[in-house]
Amino acid sequence: MTFKMNHREITKKYSELLNKADFANGRKEVVGLLKKAAKLKSQIEINY
C-alpha cells in the first residue's frame, strides 16, 4: 500500500527531518536522517 503525500506534507516532513538531523547525536543517525530527507526532496522535485 502506497501513501501519496501532498506538497505541503512532504515539505513539512522534510523540514522536520533536517531539524532532527541538526540535533542528532551520532554520525549514523545524522546520515540516516539526511538520506530520508534526500528521498523526500527528490519527491518534491519530481512531482513539482
Beta strands, then each sheet from edge to edge (+ up, - down):
end
